């Protein structure tokens, strides 16, 4: 499950205890995974390598 979705849903309301947060996370994760919701990626791998070139070091052989 995407971290931002889980964070927004879990911390939208105050929790009583750590166990309540863990139970809420588990329930939300199960529901989200069951719905098979996809992620709308903004870049293809090729585009990412071009735009984020500094993260992909060139290895010369």
N, CA, C and O atoms as CSV, one atom per row, in Angstrom:
chain,resi,resn,atom,element,x,y,z
A,1,UNK,N,N,0.845,-1.170,0.000
A,1,UNK,CA,C,0.000,0.000,0.000
A,1,UNK,C,C,0.891,1.234,0.000
A,1,UNK,O,O,1.957,1.248,0.615
A,2,UNK,N,N,0.448,2.244,-0.683
A,2,UNK,CA,C,1.234,3.466,-0.750
A,2,UNK,C,C,1.272,4.147,0.609
A,2,UNK,O,O,0.261,4.253,1.303
A,3,UNK,N,N,2.444,4.598,0.964
A,3,UNK,CA,C,2.651,5.183,2.289
A,3,UNK,C,C,1.832,6.453,2.491
A,3,UNK,O,O,1.291,6.666,3.576
A,4,UNK,N,N,1.729,7.297,1.472
A,4,UNK,CA,C,0.996,8.553,1.655
A,4,UNK,C,C,-0.484,8.300,1.905
A,4,UNK,O,O,-1.102,8.991,2.714
A,5,UNK,N,N,-1.055,7.318,1.220
A,5,UNK,CA,C,-2.470,6.993,1.429
A,5,UNK,C,C,-2.671,6.481,2.851
A,5,UNK,O,O,-3.586,6.913,3.553
A,6,UNK,N,N,-1.822,5.572,3.262
A,6,UNK,CA,C,-1.927,5.001,4.605
A,6,UNK,C,C,-1.774,6.084,5.671
A,6,UNK,O,O,-2.517,6.097,6.653
A,7,UNK,N,N,-0.829,6.979,5.485
A,7,UNK,CA,C,-0.594,8.049,6.452
A,7,UNK,C,C,-1.805,8.969,6.557
A,7,UNK,O,O,-2.246,9.297,7.658
A,8,UNK,N,N,-2.340,9.384,5.412
A,8,UNK,CA,C,-3.496,10.283,5.428
A,8,UNK,C,C,-4.698,9.630,6.092
A,8,UNK,O,O,-5.394,10.269,6.881
A,9,UNK,N,N,-4.948,8.363,5.780
A,9,UNK,CA,C,-6.108,7.686,6.341
A,9,UNK,C,C,-5.932,7.387,7.826
A,9,UNK,O,O,-6.879,7.520,8.601
A,10,UNK,N,N,-4.746,6.990,8.220
A,10,UNK,CA,C,-4.510,6.583,9.601
A,10,UNK,C,C,-4.466,7.769,10.551
A,10,UNK,O,O,-5.013,7.696,11.651
A,11,UNK,N,N,-3.829,8.852,10.149
A,11,UNK,CA,C,-3.638,9.980,11.050
A,11,UNK,C,C,-4.642,11.102,10.833
A,11,UNK,O,O,-4.430,12.220,11.301
A,12,UNK,N,N,-5.732,10.817,10.130
A,12,UNK,CA,C,-6.783,11.810,9.951
A,12,UNK,C,C,-7.545,12.033,11.257
A,12,UNK,O,O,-8.165,13.078,11.456
A,13,UNK,N,N,-7.489,11.045,12.137
A,13,UNK,CA,C,-8.175,11.140,13.423
A,13,UNK,C,C,-7.232,10.675,14.528
A,13,UNK,O,O,-6.369,9.833,14.279
A,14,UNK,N,N,-7.375,11.198,15.732
A,14,UNK,CA,C,-6.488,10.790,16.822
A,14,UNK,C,C,-6.700,9.321,17.200
A,14,UNK,O,O,-7.810,8.796,17.108
A,15,UNK,N,N,-5.631,8.679,17.619
A,15,UNK,CA,C,-5.700,7.272,18.023
A,15,UNK,C,C,-5.577,7.162,19.540
A,15,UNK,O,O,-4.915,7.973,20.187
A,16,UNK,N,N,-6.224,6.152,20.086
A,16,UNK,CA,C,-6.184,5.934,21.534
A,16,UNK,C,C,-4.897,5.260,21.981
A,16,UNK,O,O,-4.387,5.535,23.067
A,17,UNK,N,N,-4.373,4.370,21.134
A,17,UNK,CA,C,-3.190,3.616,21.535
A,17,UNK,C,C,-2.421,3.155,20.303
A,17,UNK,O,O,-2.889,3.271,19.170
A,18,UNK,N,N,-1.247,2.638,20.555
A,18,UNK,CA,C,-0.419,2.104,19.472
A,18,UNK,C,C,-1.112,0.915,18.805
A,18,UNK,O,O,-1.060,0.758,17.586
A,19,UNK,N,N,-1.756,0.088,19.613
A,19,UNK,CA,C,-2.465,-1.077,19.089
A,19,UNK,C,C,-3.603,-0.652,18.161
A,19,UNK,O,O,-3.863,-1.308,17.152
A,20,UNK,N,N,-4.276,0.442,18.504
A,20,UNK,CA,C,-5.365,0.944,17.663
A,20,UNK,C,C,-4.828,1.397,16.309
A,20,UNK,O,O,-5.458,1.158,15.279
A,21,UNK,N,N,-3.670,2.047,16.308
A,21,UNK,CA,C,-3.046,2.482,15.054
A,21,UNK,C,C,-2.655,1.266,14.219
A,21,UNK,O,O,-2.896,1.237,13.013
A,22,UNK,N,N,-2.050,0.261,14.860
A,22,UNK,CA,C,-1.643,-0.947,14.136
A,22,UNK,C,C,-2.849,-1.677,13.561
A,22,UNK,O,O,-2.804,-2.143,12.422
A,23,UNK,N,N,-3.922,-1.782,14.330
A,23,UNK,CA,C,-5.131,-2.449,13.848
A,23,UNK,C,C,-5.748,-1.672,12.687
A,23,UNK,O,O,-6.198,-2.261,11.705
A,24,UNK,N,N,-5.765,-0.351,12.807
A,24,UNK,CA,C,-6.298,0.480,11.725
A,24,UNK,C,C,-5.478,0.355,10.459
A,24,UNK,O,O,-6.033,0.274,9.362
A,25,UNK,N,N,-4.157,0.337,10.600
A,25,UNK,CA,C,-3.272,0.174,9.438
A,25,UNK,C,C,-3.507,-1.169,8.768
A,25,UNK,O,O,-3.590,-1.252,7.543
A,26,UNK,N,N,-3.613,-2.215,9.569
A,26,UNK,CA,C,-3.833,-3.553,9.012
A,26,UNK,C,C,-5.162,-3.623,8.270
A,26,UNK,O,O,-5.236,-4.198,7.184
A,27,UNK,N,N,-6.207,-3.044,8.845
A,27,UNK,CA,C,-7.521,-3.064,8.202
A,27,UNK,C,C,-7.513,-2.269,6.901
A,27,UNK,O,O,-8.038,-2.727,5.886
A,28,UNK,N,N,-6.918,-1.080,6.932
A,28,UNK,CA,C,-6.869,-0.255,5.722
A,28,UNK,C,C,-6.027,-0.911,4.634
A,28,UNK,O,O,-6.380,-0.868,3.456
A,29,UNK,N,N,-4.916,-1.515,5.033
A,29,UNK,CA,C,-4.047,-2.192,4.072
A,29,UNK,C,C,-4.779,-3.351,3.420
A,29,UNK,O,O,-4.690,-3.538,2.206
A,30,UNK,N,N,-5.495,-4.124,4.205
A,30,UNK,CA,C,-6.256,-5.254,3.659
A,30,UNK,C,C,-7.315,-4.782,2.672
A,30,UNK,O,O,-7.458,-5.350,1.589
A,31,UNK,N,N,-8.063,-3.734,3.049
A,31,UNK,CA,C,-9.102,-3.214,2.144
A,31,UNK,C,C,-8.492,-2.670,0.860
A,31,UNK,O,O,-8.997,-2.928,-0.233
A,32,UNK,N,N,-7.407,-1.917,0.993
A,32,UNK,CA,C,-6.765,-1.309,-0.178
A,32,UNK,C,C,-6.201,-2.383,-1.103
A,32,UNK,O,O,-6.352,-2.294,-2.321
A,33,UNK,N,N,-5.556,-3.395,-0.532
A,33,UNK,CA,C,-5.002,-4.471,-1.347
A,33,UNK,C,C,-6.103,-5.292,-2.006
A,33,UNK,O,O,-5.939,-5.741,-3.140
A,34,UNK,N,N,-7.217,-5.494,-1.317
A,34,UNK,CA,C,-8.330,-6.261,-1.876
A,34,UNK,C,C,-8.963,-5.531,-3.056
A,34,UNK,O,O,-9.450,-6.169,-3.990
A,35,UNK,N,N,-8.961,-4.203,-3.023
A,35,UNK,CA,C,-9.557,-3.435,-4.125
A,35,UNK,C,C,-8.647,-3.363,-5.342
A,35,UNK,O,O,-9.072,-2.940,-6.417
A,36,UNK,N,N,-7.383,-3.781,-5.172
A,36,UNK,CA,C,-6.395,-3.796,-6.257
A,36,UNK,C,C,-6.305,-2.445,-6.959
A,36,UNK,O,O,-6.231,-2.367,-8.185
A,37,UNK,N,N,-6.314,-1.401,-6.166
A,37,UNK,CA,C,-6.188,-0.050,-6.688
A,37,UNK,C,C,-4.783,0.146,-7.242
A,37,UNK,O,O,-3.796,-0.178,-6.581
A,38,UNK,N,N,-4.699,0.672,-8.446
A,38,UNK,CA,C,-3.402,0.880,-9.082
A,38,UNK,C,C,-2.806,2.234,-8.752
A,38,UNK,O,O,-3.440,3.080,-8.122
A,39,UNK,N,N,-1.597,2.412,-9.184
A,39,UNK,CA,C,-0.888,3.671,-8.998
A,39,UNK,C,C,-0.716,4.308,-10.370
A,39,UNK,O,O,-0.311,3.637,-11.319
A,40,UNK,N,N,-1.018,5.583,-10.481
A,40,UNK,CA,C,-0.857,6.304,-11.745
A,40,UNK,C,C,0.551,6.892,-11.776
A,40,UNK,O,O,0.767,8.022,-11.338
A,41,UNK,N,N,1.499,6.128,-12.291
A,41,UNK,CA,C,2.880,6.591,-12.365
A,41,UNK,C,C,2.973,7.746,-13.353
A,41,UNK,O,O,2.328,7.727,-14.401
A,42,UNK,N,N,3.765,8.737,-13.022
A,42,UNK,CA,C,3.909,9.913,-13.864
A,42,UNK,C,C,4.982,9.734,-14.931
A,42,UNK,O,O,4.953,10.408,-15.961
A,43,UNK,N,N,5.921,8.838,-14.692
A,43,UNK,CA,C,7.033,8.641,-15.621
A,43,UNK,C,C,7.199,7.164,-15.952
A,43,UNK,O,O,6.946,6.291,-15.121
A,44,UNK,N,N,7.627,6.907,-17.174
A,44,UNK,CA,C,8.046,5.554,-17.508
A,44,UNK,C,C,9.473,5.389,-16.999
A,44,UNK,O,O,10.121,6.372,-16.638
A,45,UNK,N,N,9.954,4.183,-16.968
A,45,UNK,CA,C,11.321,3.943,-16.503
A,45,UNK,C,C,12.324,4.685,-17.370
A,45,UNK,O,O,13.280,5.269,-16.859
A,46,UNK,N,N,12.111,4.665,-18.675
A,46,UNK,CA,C,13.021,5.352,-19.597
A,46,UNK,C,C,13.017,6.854,-19.341
A,46,UNK,O,O,14.078,7.475,-19.280
A,47,UNK,N,N,11.827,7.442,-19.188
A,47,UNK,CA,C,11.732,8.878,-18.908
A,47,UNK,C,C,12.386,9.227,-17.573
A,47,UNK,O,O,13.049,10.257,-17.452
A,48,UNK,N,N,12.200,8.377,-16.583
A,48,UNK,CA,C,12.810,8.623,-15.275
A,48,UNK,C,C,14.322,8.627,-15.376
A,48,UNK,O,O,14.983,9.455,-14.749
A,49,UNK,N,N,14.874,7.722,-16.147
A,49,UNK,CA,C,16.332,7.672,-16.286
A,49,UNK,C,C,16.862,8.925,-16.972
A,49,UNK,O,O,17.969,9.375,-16.675
A,50,UNK,N,N,16.086,9.486,-17.879
A,50,UNK,CA,C,16.502,10.712,-18.561
A,50,UNK,C,C,16.394,11.901,-17.601
A,50,UNK,O,O,17.341,12.676,-17.460
A,51,UNK,N,N,15.245,12.043,-16.944
A,51,UNK,CA,C,15.015,13.197,-16.083
A,51,UNK,C,C,15.765,13.115,-14.754
A,51,UNK,O,O,16.079,14.142,-14.154
A,52,UNK,N,N,16.047,11.910,-14.300
A,52,UNK,CA,C,16.742,11.729,-13.027
A,52,UNK,C,C,18.128,11.144,-13.253
A,52,UNK,O,O,18.583,10.276,-12.507
A,53,UNK,N,N,18.779,11.627,-14.279
A,53,UNK,CA,C,20.076,11.083,-14.688
A,53,UNK,C,C,21.099,11.092,-13.555
A,53,UNK,O,O,21.939,10.196,-13.466
A,54,UNK,N,N,21.030,12.096,-12.697
A,54,UNK,CA,C,22.003,12.191,-11.607
A,54,UNK,C,C,21.867,11.038,-10.608
A,54,UNK,O,O,22.792,10.779,-9.838
A,55,UNK,N,N,20.736,10.350,-10.612
A,55,UNK,CA,C,20.548,9.212,-9.710
A,55,UNK,C,C,21.031,7.895,-10.310
A,55,UNK,O,O,21.194,6.903,-9.600
A,56,UNK,N,N,21.254,7.896,-11.611
A,56,UNK,CA,C,21.680,6.690,-12.308
A,56,UNK,C,C,23.109,6.881,-12.802
A,56,UNK,O,O,23.313,7.396,-13.901
A,57,UNK,N,N,24.096,6.480,-12.017
A,57,UNK,CA,C,25.486,6.699,-12.426
A,57,UNK,C,C,25.835,5.899,-13.675
A,57,UNK,O,O,25.350,4.786,-13.879
A,58,UNK,N,N,26.680,6.489,-14.494
A,58,UNK,CA,C,27.136,5.801,-15.703
A,58,UNK,C,C,28.330,4.935,-15.339
A,58,UNK,O,O,29.304,5.410,-14.754
A,59,UNK,N,N,28.244,3.684,-15.684
A,59,UNK,CA,C,29.319,2.743,-15.398
A,59,UNK,C,C,30.014,2.422,-16.708
A,59,UNK,O,O,29.412,1.892,-17.642
A,60,UNK,N,N,31.277,2.750,-16.754
A,60,UNK,CA,C,32.037,2.472,-17.965
A,60,UNK,C,C,32.775,1.158,-17.793
A,60,UNK,O,O,33.396,0.905,-16.761
A,61,UNK,N,N,32.699,0.330,-18.819
A,61,UNK,CA,C,33.359,-0.975,-18.744
A,61,UNK,C,C,34.601,-1.010,-19.582
A,61,UNK,O,O,35.282,-2.034,-19.635
